[in-house]
Amino acid sequence: MSEPEPRTGPEASGRPPGSFRLGTIAGIEVRITSSWFLVAALIAFVMAPRVDEVQPDLGAWKYLVGFTFAVVLYLAVLLHEASHALMARRYGFQVEAITLHFLGGMTAIKGETRTPRQEFWIAVVGPLTSIAVGAAALGLWFVTPDGLLRMAVEGLAGANLLIGALNLVPGLPLDGGRVLKAAVWGATGRAHTGTLAAGWGGRVVAVLALSWPLWQERLLDTPPEVLDFILAFVIAAFLWSGASSAMTSARVRRKLPALVARNLARRTLAVPGDLPLAEAVRRAQEAEAGGIVTVTTAGSPVGVVNEEALRATPVDRRPWVPVSTVARTLDKGLQLPVDITGEELVRAINAHPAAEYLLVDGNGSIYGVLATADVDRAFREA
């Protein structure tokens, strides 16, 4: 199962805990999680009886054959994910990594698609690649002699055709969910509406996956085993979690257009850093300013007064301390363009957390102060 979406990793190395670097494809790091070894062992165990049928004299080596098949199968999954990555690059997105895990793989793409067309092609190319690999393997089956090789080609064909078909099921976090999102987005003009529709599709698919063992015997004449119920639960939980996460994200993104820095800017007073704090507060109250910025003698901003630090300074001390003592130096990230909005504004705040930011216009002159508290309030009220 594939998820061509951005993902994050908290480790200093940039990789999530429990993942290992395998190498690179076209400069994109390829990782594998420790959970992959569980599924590889499971595949080796499941394949062992079939290997025994084809080559009965292998003994314990049959498990190595099964493990080898798991490696080959995941190479096909890697090709599926690489197609997502290369299509995303074609549209100008940065691809952070490809990760192979218990349920398949995911491609970490930085940024969000800007058009339904981008969403569609980045999503659909993965299943199409799997179907193409499956079809090629199916063609090879007819010319491959009997034995282990033919068994591997047969399994590769079936697995890739199944992966391609299942990933086209219209529900997030599957690729088909993103295809559905693109269709609804194109029809309505609203990306979040497409995500919500595809998210509900994913939840429906999760319920169907959970109930699959109950239908298995009726449809396939094969009674379900304990492993079938476990796999159904794991897959359903994965689908439900991915769909719900996408829906939550869509609801958040729907509010982002309401965050416009220019509209949230507080009127600002510029004062020299050595001015007594009491006098700076008096001038700000007189000017009805909601923010104070310290400037050099040439008028260049050097700091923005922290409201909490100001309130923590006793009134009787304010005449004797300079305003610079409660001002935060304007380090990188604390100066934002006044026209910044929405998701870009949120990313800037998350990259350099602070209580206040200085907003400047196109020529670098002071426009106002942006308080994080005002951004939070605007988001809640949106």
C-alpha positions as CSV (number, residue, x, y, z in Angstrom):
1,M,0.0,0.0,0.0
2,S,1.3,3.4,-0.9
3,E,1.1,6.8,0.6
4,P,2.7,9.5,-1.5
5,E,2.4,12.1,1.2
6,P,4.8,14.1,3.3
7,R,6.1,12.3,6.5
8,T,8.5,13.4,9.2
9,G,11.3,11.8,11.1
10,P,12.4,13.0,14.5
11,E,15.9,11.6,14.7
12,A,18.9,13.8,14.2
13,S,19.9,11.6,11.3
14,G,16.6,12.5,9.6
15,R,15.4,8.9,9.8
16,P,12.6,7.7,12.1
17,P,13.5,5.3,14.9
18,G,13.7,1.7,13.7
19,S,14.5,2.5,10.1
20,F,17.7,1.8,8.2
21,R,19.2,3.3,5.1
22,L,19.5,1.0,2.1
23,G,20.9,3.4,-0.5
24,T,19.6,5.9,-3.0
25,I,17.6,6.0,-6.2
26,A,18.2,9.0,-8.4
27,G,19.5,10.8,-5.3
28,I,16.5,9.8,-3.2
29,E,17.3,8.0,0.1
30,V,15.7,4.5,0.4
31,R,14.9,3.3,3.9
32,I,13.5,0.1,5.3
33,T,11.9,-0.3,8.7
34,S,12.5,-3.1,11.2
35,S,8.9,-4.2,10.6
36,W,9.8,-5.3,7.1
37,F,11.7,-8.2,8.5
38,L,8.5,-9.4,10.2
39,V,6.6,-9.4,6.9
40,A,9.6,-11.0,5.1
41,A,9.6,-13.8,7.6
42,L,5.8,-14.2,7.3
43,I,6.1,-14.4,3.5
44,A,8.9,-17.0,3.8
45,F,6.7,-19.1,6.1
46,V,3.6,-18.8,3.9
47,M,5.6,-19.6,0.7
48,A,7.3,-22.7,2.3
49,P,4.5,-25.2,1.5
50,R,4.4,-24.0,-2.1
51,V,8.2,-24.3,-2.4
52,D,7.9,-27.8,-1.1
53,E,5.4,-28.7,-3.9
54,V,7.7,-27.3,-6.6
55,Q,11.0,-28.5,-5.1
56,P,10.4,-31.1,-2.4
57,D,14.1,-31.8,-1.6
58,L,15.1,-28.4,-0.3
59,G,14.4,-29.0,3.4
60,A,14.9,-25.9,5.5
61,W,16.3,-24.1,2.5
62,K,12.7,-23.6,1.4
63,Y,12.5,-20.7,3.9
64,L,15.4,-19.0,2.3
65,V,13.7,-19.3,-1.1
66,G,10.6,-17.7,0.5
67,F,12.7,-14.9,2.0
68,T,14.3,-14.3,-1.4
69,F,10.8,-14.0,-3.0
70,A,10.0,-11.4,-0.3
71,V,13.0,-9.4,-1.3
72,V,12.0,-9.6,-5.0
73,L,8.5,-8.6,-4.2
74,Y,9.6,-5.5,-2.3
75,L,11.9,-4.5,-5.1
76,A,8.7,-4.3,-7.1
77,V,7.1,-2.2,-4.3
78,L,10.2,0.0,-4.4
79,L,9.6,0.5,-8.2
80,H,6.0,1.5,-7.4
81,E,7.2,4.1,-4.9
82,A,10.0,5.3,-7.1
83,S,7.4,6.1,-9.8
84,H,5.6,8.3,-7.3
85,A,8.9,10.1,-6.4
86,L,9.9,10.7,-10.0
87,M,6.5,12.0,-11.0
88,A,6.6,14.4,-8.0
89,R,10.0,15.6,-9.0
90,R,8.7,16.2,-12.5
91,Y,6.2,18.7,-10.9
92,G,9.0,20.4,-9.0
93,F,8.5,18.8,-5.5
94,Q,11.3,17.8,-3.3
95,V,11.3,14.1,-2.4
96,E,12.7,13.4,1.0
97,A,12.8,9.6,1.1
98,I,11.2,6.3,0.2
99,T,10.5,3.9,3.0
100,L,9.6,0.2,2.8
101,H,7.6,-1.1,5.7
102,F,5.3,-3.8,6.9
103,L,2.3,-2.9,4.7
104,G,4.3,-1.8,1.6
105,G,5.9,1.5,1.2
106,M,5.5,5.3,1.4
107,T,7.1,8.2,-0.4
108,A,7.8,11.3,1.6
109,I,7.1,14.3,-0.6
110,K,7.7,17.8,0.7
111,G,4.8,20.2,0.1
112,E,1.2,19.8,-1.1
113,T,0.0,19.4,-4.7
114,R,-1.2,22.7,-6.2
115,T,-3.7,21.3,-8.8
116,P,-5.9,18.3,-9.3
117,R,-3.8,17.3,-12.2
118,Q,-0.7,17.0,-10.1
119,E,-2.6,15.1,-7.4
120,F,-3.9,12.7,-10.0
121,W,-0.7,11.8,-11.8
122,I,1.5,11.6,-8.7
123,A,-1.0,9.2,-7.2
124,V,-2.0,7.1,-10.2
125,V,1.5,6.4,-11.6
126,G,2.2,4.0,-8.7
127,P,-0.6,1.5,-9.3
128,L,-0.1,1.8,-13.0
129,T,3.6,0.8,-12.5
130,S,2.6,-2.2,-10.3
131,I,0.1,-3.3,-12.9
132,A,2.7,-3.0,-15.7
133,V,5.2,-5.1,-13.7
134,G,2.5,-7.6,-13.0
135,A,1.6,-7.8,-16.7
136,A,5.2,-8.2,-17.7
137,A,5.7,-11.0,-15.2
138,L,2.5,-12.6,-16.4
139,G,3.9,-12.6,-19.9
140,L,7.2,-14.1,-18.7
141,W,5.2,-16.9,-17.0
142,F,4.3,-18.4,-20.4
143,V,7.9,-18.8,-21.4
144,T,9.5,-19.7,-18.1
145,P,10.2,-23.4,-17.5
146,D,8.6,-25.3,-14.6
147,G,10.4,-24.9,-11.3
148,L,11.2,-22.3,-8.6
149,L,11.8,-19.6,-11.2
150,R,8.4,-20.1,-12.7
151,M,6.8,-20.1,-9.2
152,A,8.6,-16.8,-8.4
153,V,7.4,-15.2,-11.7
154,E,3.9,-16.4,-11.0
155,G,3.9,-14.9,-7.5
156,L,5.4,-11.7,-8.8
157,A,2.7,-11.4,-11.4
158,G,-0.1,-12.1,-9.0
159,A,1.2,-9.9,-6.2
160,N,1.8,-6.8,-8.4
161,L,-1.5,-7.1,-10.2
162,L,-3.2,-7.3,-6.8
163,I,-1.2,-4.4,-5.4
164,G,-2.0,-2.3,-8.4
165,A,-5.7,-3.1,-8.2
166,L,-6.0,-2.6,-4.5
167,N,-4.2,0.7,-4.6
168,L,-6.8,2.0,-7.0
169,V,-9.6,1.4,-4.5
170,P,-11.0,4.9,-3.9
171,G,-10.2,5.6,-0.3
172,L,-7.3,7.3,1.5
173,P,-4.6,6.6,2.3
174,L,-4.5,4.4,-0.8
175,D,-3.5,5.9,-4.1
176,G,-7.0,5.4,-5.4
177,G,-8.1,7.8,-2.6
178,R,-5.9,10.4,-4.0
179,V,-7.3,9.8,-7.5
180,L,-10.8,10.3,-6.0
181,K,-9.6,13.4,-4.2
182,A,-8.3,14.8,-7.5
183,A,-11.6,14.1,-9.2
184,V,-13.7,15.8,-6.4
185,W,-11.2,18.7,-6.2
186,G,-11.4,19.2,-10.0
187,A,-15.2,19.1,-9.8
188,T,-15.7,21.4,-6.8
189,G,-12.5,23.6,-7.0
190,R,-11.8,22.8,-3.3
191,A,-9.0,20.5,-2.3
192,H,-10.3,20.0,1.2
193,T,-13.6,18.8,-0.1
194,G,-11.8,16.2,-2.2
195,T,-9.8,15.0,0.8
196,L,-12.9,14.7,3.0
197,A,-14.6,12.6,0.3
198,A,-11.6,10.4,-0.1
199,G,-11.2,10.1,3.7
200,W,-14.8,8.8,4.0
201,G,-14.0,6.4,1.2
202,G,-11.0,5.2,3.2
203,R,-13.1,4.6,6.3
204,V,-15.6,2.6,4.3
205,V,-12.7,0.5,2.9
206,A,-11.3,0.0,6.4
207,V,-14.7,-1.4,7.6
208,L,-14.8,-3.7,4.6
209,A,-11.2,-4.9,5.2
210,L,-12.1,-5.6,8.8
211,S,-15.1,-7.7,7.8
212,W,-13.2,-9.6,5.1
213,P,-12.6,-12.8,7.1
214,L,-16.4,-13.1,7.6
215,W,-16.9,-13.2,3.8
216,Q,-13.8,-15.2,2.9
217,E,-15.3,-18.6,3.3
218,R,-18.5,-17.7,1.4
219,L,-16.6,-16.1,-1.5
220,L,-13.5,-18.3,-1.7
221,D,-14.7,-21.4,0.0
222,T,-11.7,-21.1,2.4
223,P,-12.4,-20.9,6.1
224,P,-10.6,-18.0,7.8
225,E,-7.7,-18.6,10.2
226,V,-6.5,-16.6,13.1
227,L,-3.8,-15.0,10.9
228,D,-6.6,-13.8,8.6
229,F,-8.3,-12.0,11.4
230,I,-5.1,-10.4,12.6
231,L,-4.1,-9.2,9.1
232,A,-7.6,-7.8,8.6
233,F,-7.4,-5.9,11.8
234,V,-4.0,-4.5,11.1
235,I,-4.9,-3.4,7.6
236,A,-8.2,-1.9,8.7
237,A,-6.5,0.0,11.5
238,F,-3.9,1.3,9.0
239,L,-6.6,2.5,6.6
240,W,-8.9,4.0,9.2
241,S,-5.9,5.9,10.8
242,G,-4.7,7.2,7.5
243,A,-8.1,8.3,6.4
244,S,-8.9,10.0,9.7
245,S,-5.5,11.8,9.7
246,A,-6.1,13.1,6.2
247,M,-9.6,14.3,7.1
248,T,-8.3,16.2,10.2
249,S,-5.6,17.8,8.1
250,A,-8.2,18.9,5.5
251,R,-10.3,20.5,8.2
252,V,-7.2,22.4,9.5
253,R,-6.2,23.5,6.0
254,R,-9.7,24.8,5.3
255,K,-9.1,27.4,8.0
256,L,-5.6,28.5,6.8
257,P,-6.8,31.1,4.2
258,A,-8.2,33.1,7.1
259,L,-4.7,33.6,8.5
260,V,-3.5,36.8,6.8
261,A,-0.6,38.5,8.5
262,R,-1.4,42.0,7.2
263,N,-4.9,41.8,8.7
264,L,-3.6,40.5,12.1
265,A,-0.8,43.1,12.4
266,R,-0.8,45.2,15.5
267,R,0.0,48.9,15.3
268,T,3.6,49.3,16.3
269,L,5.7,51.9,18.0
270,A,9.4,52.2,17.2
271,V,11.7,53.4,20.0
272,P,15.4,53.5,20.8
273,G,16.6,50.5,22.8
274,D,17.9,52.7,25.7
275,L,14.6,54.4,26.3
276,P,13.2,53.7,29.8
277,L,10.6,51.0,29.6
278,A,8.0,53.1,31.5
279,E,8.3,55.9,28.8
280,A,8.1,53.3,26.0
281,V,4.8,51.9,27.5
282,R,3.4,55.4,28.0
283,R,4.1,56.3,24.3
284,A,2.6,53.0,23.1
285,Q,-0.6,53.6,25.1
286,E,-0.8,57.2,23.8
287,A,-0.4,55.9,20.2
288,E,-2.8,53.0,20.8
289,A,0.0,50.7,19.6
290,G,-0.2,47.0,20.4
291,G,3.5,46.3,19.8
292,I,6.9,48.0,20.5
293,V,10.0,47.6,18.3
294,T,13.5,48.8,19.3
295,V,15.5,50.5,16.5
296,T,18.9,51.9,16.0
297,T,19.6,55.6,15.6
298,A,19.3,55.0,11.9
299,G,15.8,53.5,12.3
300,S,16.7,49.9,11.6
301,P,14.8,47.4,13.8
302,V,16.9,45.3,16.2
303,G,14.3,43.8,18.6
304,V,10.7,43.3,19.3
305,V,9.3,43.7,22.9
306,N,8.1,40.5,24.4
307,E,4.7,41.0,26.0
308,E,5.1,38.4,28.7
309,A,8.5,39.8,29.7
310,L,6.9,43.3,29.8
311,R,4.1,42.2,32.1
312,A,6.6,40.4,34.3
313,T,8.5,43.6,34.9
314,P,7.2,45.4,38.1
315,V,5.8,48.8,37.4
316,D,8.0,50.5,39.9
317,R,11.1,49.2,38.1
318,R,10.1,50.2,34.6
319,P,11.4,53.8,34.8
320,W,14.9,52.4,35.6
321,V,15.3,49.7,33.0
322,P,15.8,50.2,29.2
323,V,13.2,48.8,26.9
324,S,15.8,46.6,25.3
325,T,15.8,44.4,28.4
326,V,12.4,43.0,27.5
327,A,13.0,42.9,23.8
328,R,13.9,39.8,21.8
329,T,16.7,40.3,19.3
330,L,15.4,40.0,15.7
331,D,17.2,36.8,14.8
332,K,16.6,34.9,11.6
333,G,12.9,34.0,11.3
334,L,11.5,36.7,13.5
335,Q,11.1,39.1,10.6
336,L,8.3,38.2,8.2
337,P,6.9,39.8,5.1
338,V,3.6,41.5,5.7
339,D,2.0,39.7,2.8
340,I,2.6,36.2,4.2
341,T,-0.6,34.1,4.6
342,G,-2.1,30.7,5.3
343,E,0.1,27.6,5.3
344,E,3.3,29.6,4.5
345,L,2.6,31.7,7.7
346,V,2.1,28.6,9.8
347,R,5.3,27.0,8.5
348,A,7.3,30.2,9.3
349,I,5.9,30.3,12.8
350,N,6.7,26.6,13.4
351,A,10.2,26.9,12.0
352,H,11.0,29.7,14.5
353,P,8.7,29.7,17.4
354,A,8.2,33.0,19.2
355,A,5.5,35.1,20.8
356,E,5.9,38.1,18.5
357,Y,7.2,38.7,15.0
358,L,8.1,41.9,13.1
359,L,6.2,42.4,9.9
360,V,8.0,44.4,7.2
361,D,6.8,45.5,3.8
362,G,8.5,45.1,0.4
363,N,11.1,47.8,1.0
364,G,12.1,46.5,4.5
365,S,10.3,49.2,6.5
366,I,8.3,48.4,9.6
367,Y,4.7,47.5,9.1
368,G,3.7,46.1,12.5
369,V,4.0,43.3,15.0
370,L,2.4,39.9,14.6
371,A,1.5,38.1,17.9
372,T,1.2,34.3,17.8
373,A,-1.7,34.7,20.2
374,D,-3.6,36.7,17.5
375,V,-2.8,34.0,14.9
376,D,-4.1,31.3,17.3
377,R,-7.3,33.3,17.9
378,A,-7.9,33.9,14.2
379,F,-7.5,30.2,13.5
380,R,-10.0,29.2,16.3
381,E,-12.5,31.7,15.0
382,A,-12.2,30.8,11.3
